[in-house]
Amino acid sequence: MPQVKGVAILGLIKFIKKQPGDLMPRVKSMLSQDSVGYLDEHILMAKWYPYRLYTDMLKALDSILGKEKPEFCIEQGRMAAQDNISTLFKVFIKFINIKILLTQVMNMWNSYFDTGKVEVSSYSEHGKDRHLTIIIKDFPDIDINHVKSVMGWIEQFLIMSKFTTTVKSRLVKCQSSGDPITEMHFTEE
C-alpha cells in the first residue's frame, strides 16, 4: 500500500484553508472514517500516512471545486510549487542550471511518496523551442488527480525558474489508465 508524507497532506490542508468559505467540513464529509480519523489527529510533517488519505482529499476537492475550476488539481499543484519554491529553492533557481535543478527536485519524490520514481526523460532549450518530458514509473496505483497536481507543480516551477513565462502541459500516458508509465510533456506556449 503506497504511503505519503504528512508534509503533502499539510499542503492540501493549506490549500483548503486558502479557498473561500470553510471547505474542511465538506471535504471531511466525503472521506472514509479512517481518513477523517487521521485528519482529526495532528498531522506530522515527517510521518508516513496512507496514500489513500491524500487521494481521497484530492477527489473530495475535485468534487467540490471541480465544477467551478475544472483544472483545480493543476491550480493546487501550482500553489504548492509557489510555496515550495519561494522558500526552499528561491536561491538555487537564480544560480543553478535549470536541468540540473529540475533533476534534483525530481529526486526529492521519495521524500514525499514511498512509491514510484520520477525522472527527467528529455529536456531541450533551443531559443523559443523549449521542451521537457517528465516520467513517473513504478506507481501503478497513482491517482489522476495526483498526476494533475504534479503537472501544476512542474508548470509553476518552470515559470519561476525562467524556463518560460507560459507553459503548456500535456498528459501523454498515465498509469492510472493502465499505461506502463506516466508521461507528461511541457512546452513553452
C-alpha positions as CSV (number, residue, x, y, z in Angstrom):
1,M,0.0,0.0,0.0
2,P,1.6,3.3,-1.1
3,Q,2.2,6.0,1.5
4,V,2.6,9.8,1.6
5,K,4.5,12.0,4.0
6,G,2.5,14.3,6.2
7,V,4.0,17.4,4.5
8,A,2.0,16.6,1.4
9,I,-1.2,16.2,3.5
10,L,-0.5,19.5,5.2
11,G,0.0,21.1,1.8
12,L,-3.6,20.1,0.9
13,I,-4.9,21.3,4.2
14,K,-3.2,24.7,3.5
15,F,-4.8,24.8,0.0
16,I,-8.2,24.0,1.5
17,K,-7.8,26.8,4.0
18,K,-6.9,29.3,1.3
19,Q,-10.2,28.7,-0.5
20,P,-13.3,30.9,0.1
21,G,-15.6,29.6,2.8
22,D,-14.9,26.8,5.3
23,L,-14.4,23.8,3.0
24,M,-12.9,21.4,5.5
25,P,-16.2,20.1,6.9
26,R,-17.4,19.4,3.3
27,V,-14.1,17.6,2.5
28,K,-14.3,15.5,5.6
29,S,-17.9,14.6,4.9
30,M,-16.7,12.9,1.6
31,L,-13.9,10.9,3.3
32,S,-13.8,7.5,4.8
33,Q,-13.9,7.2,8.6
34,D,-10.2,6.2,8.6
35,S,-9.2,9.3,6.6
36,V,-11.3,11.6,8.9
37,G,-9.6,9.9,11.9
38,Y,-6.2,10.9,10.5
39,L,-7.3,14.5,9.9
40,D,-8.7,14.7,13.4
41,E,-5.3,13.9,14.7
42,H,-2.3,16.2,14.5
43,I,-0.8,15.6,11.0
44,L,3.0,15.4,11.4
45,M,5.2,16.6,8.5
46,A,7.6,13.7,8.6
47,K,5.2,10.9,9.4
48,W,4.0,8.4,6.7
49,Y,0.2,8.2,6.0
50,P,-1.8,6.1,3.7
51,Y,-1.7,7.4,0.1
52,R,-5.4,6.9,0.0
53,L,-5.8,9.8,2.5
54,Y,-4.1,12.1,0.0
55,T,-6.0,10.9,-3.0
56,D,-9.4,10.9,-1.2
57,M,-8.8,14.5,-0.2
58,L,-7.9,15.4,-3.8
59,K,-11.1,13.6,-5.0
60,A,-13.2,15.4,-2.5
61,L,-11.8,18.7,-3.6
62,D,-12.3,17.8,-7.2
63,S,-16.0,17.0,-6.4
64,I,-16.4,20.4,-4.6
65,L,-14.2,22.7,-6.7
66,G,-14.0,20.9,-10.0
67,K,-17.4,22.2,-11.2
68,E,-16.2,25.8,-10.8
69,K,-12.5,25.2,-11.6
70,P,-12.1,22.1,-13.9
71,E,-8.3,22.2,-13.5
72,F,-8.3,22.8,-9.8
73,C,-5.7,20.0,-9.2
74,I,-3.3,21.8,-11.5
75,E,-4.0,25.0,-9.6
76,Q,-3.4,23.3,-6.3
77,G,-0.1,22.0,-7.7
78,R,0.9,25.5,-8.8
79,M,0.1,26.9,-5.4
80,A,2.2,24.1,-3.7
81,A,5.1,24.9,-6.1
82,Q,4.8,28.6,-5.3
83,D,5.1,27.9,-1.6
84,N,8.0,25.4,-2.0
85,I,10.0,27.4,-4.5
86,S,9.5,30.7,-2.7
87,T,11.1,29.2,0.4
88,L,13.2,26.1,-0.4
89,F,14.5,26.7,-3.9
90,K,14.5,30.5,-4.2
91,V,18.2,31.0,-4.0
92,F,19.1,27.9,-6.2
93,I,16.8,28.9,-9.1
94,K,18.9,32.0,-9.7
95,F,22.3,30.2,-9.8
96,I,21.9,26.6,-10.9
97,N,21.2,25.3,-14.4
98,I,17.5,24.6,-14.8
99,K,18.0,21.0,-16.0
100,I,20.3,20.2,-13.0
101,L,17.9,21.8,-10.5
102,L,14.9,20.0,-12.1
103,T,16.7,16.7,-11.8
104,Q,17.5,17.4,-8.2
105,V,13.9,18.4,-7.5
106,M,12.6,15.2,-9.1
107,N,15.0,13.2,-6.9
108,M,13.1,14.5,-3.9
109,W,10.0,12.5,-4.9
110,N,10.9,9.8,-2.3
111,S,10.8,12.4,0.4
112,Y,7.0,12.7,-0.2
113,F,5.9,9.3,-1.6
114,D,7.3,5.8,-0.8
115,T,6.3,4.5,-4.2
116,G,7.3,5.4,-7.8
117,K,10.3,7.1,-9.4
118,V,10.3,10.4,-11.3
119,E,12.8,11.4,-13.9
120,V,13.5,14.0,-16.5
121,S,13.2,12.0,-19.7
122,S,14.1,14.7,-22.1
123,Y,15.0,18.4,-21.9
124,S,15.8,20.8,-24.7
125,E,16.2,24.5,-24.9
126,H,16.7,25.9,-28.4
127,G,15.7,29.6,-28.4
128,K,12.0,29.7,-28.0
129,D,11.6,26.0,-28.7
130,R,11.7,24.6,-25.1
131,H,10.5,21.2,-24.3
132,L,10.5,19.0,-21.2
133,T,9.3,15.4,-20.6
134,I,8.8,14.0,-17.1
135,I,8.1,10.3,-16.5
136,I,6.8,8.7,-13.4
137,K,7.5,4.9,-13.2
138,D,6.6,2.1,-10.8
139,F,3.5,3.7,-9.4
140,P,0.6,1.6,-10.8
141,D,-1.9,3.0,-8.2
142,I,-1.2,6.6,-8.9
143,D,-4.3,8.8,-8.9
144,I,-5.1,11.0,-11.9
145,N,-5.8,14.0,-9.6
146,H,-2.3,13.5,-8.1
147,V,-0.8,13.5,-11.6
148,K,-2.6,16.7,-12.4
149,S,-1.2,18.2,-9.2
150,V,2.3,17.2,-10.2
151,M,1.7,18.8,-13.6
152,G,0.7,22.0,-11.9
153,W,3.7,21.9,-9.7
154,I,6.1,21.5,-12.6
155,E,4.3,24.2,-14.6
156,Q,4.9,26.7,-11.8
157,F,8.4,25.5,-11.3
158,L,9.2,26.2,-14.9
159,I,7.7,29.6,-14.8
160,M,9.5,30.6,-11.6
161,S,12.8,29.2,-12.9
162,K,12.5,31.4,-16.0
163,F,12.3,28.3,-18.3
164,T,9.4,30.2,-19.8
165,T,6.7,32.7,-18.9
166,T,3.8,30.5,-20.0
167,V,3.7,26.7,-20.1
168,K,1.5,24.3,-22.0
169,S,1.4,20.8,-20.4
170,R,0.0,17.6,-21.8
171,L,-0.5,14.2,-20.2
172,V,0.6,11.7,-22.8
173,K,0.3,8.4,-20.8
174,C,-0.9,7.6,-17.3
175,Q,-0.5,4.6,-15.1
176,S,-4.0,5.4,-13.7
177,S,-5.3,4.5,-17.1
178,G,-3.3,1.3,-17.4
179,D,-0.2,2.6,-19.2
180,P,3.1,1.3,-18.0
181,I,4.4,4.8,-17.2
182,T,3.0,8.3,-16.6
183,E,4.4,10.7,-19.2
184,M,4.0,14.5,-19.1
185,H,5.1,16.9,-21.7
186,F,5.8,20.6,-21.1
187,T,6.4,23.2,-23.8
188,E,6.7,26.9,-24.0
189,E,3.3,28.3,-25.0
